[in-house]
Amino acid sequence: GYRVSLQGNFFGRNHTYIAFLEYNPRKHIKLDPPLNVQSNTTASKCQIWWSVPWYLAEILQYELQYKESGLSWEIALNKTSPSSLPQIEIEAAELRRGVAYIARVRCKVSEEEDSYHSQWSEWSQTTVFQRADVPKLSEKILNTRTMQFLFIPLSFGMLLYFFWNCKLSQKASPALTFLHQLLIFSHSIICTMGILR
């Protein structure tokens, strides 16, 4: 331990002020802020993680602060990590759609640690994230599925129509009737596919 005192000359007299009678540096640490703050969002949550020295990882606690981009840090929201893992999750329900957020984190030695004691570090550099919306099927996929569901019944109906007309057209040459109906059928299929697209 150390004894810390302050000396000064006030009104022509020397004064000594004892700041710490027994100063232990292990109890007055200020850590560097966490590094490499990163984020990843899914439809259900946003995960934010960072790096700290490996030999401190198990004795630290963390505080995350996040806010909408453009707003003041004075109205930011705070989250504390429930464990010593260097990560925190934010539920998607806590975030507004289409809004960019900024987050930063700080650390200190856990209150449960007896060997060391510290104050909060400075805030880390920030990371930017945004709520991820539930992926939607594209129009192309929807059109493909629609075609799959409608192509078979439409084809079956057109074949019935084709054979029914061939049966009724007894006066015409069978070859010409077949060719004529085949052209009608092909044209109908092409038109149907064009509409579905």
Salt bridges, closest charged atoms under 4 A:
GLU63 OE1 - ARG106 NH2 2.69
GLU68 OE2 - ARG96 NH1 2.86
GLU89 OE2 - LYS45 NZ 3.16
GLU94 OE2 - LYS79 NZ 3.57
GLU111 OE2 - LYS108 NZ 2.71
GLU122 OE2 - LYS30 NZ 2.50
ASP133 OD1 - ARG97 NH1 2.83
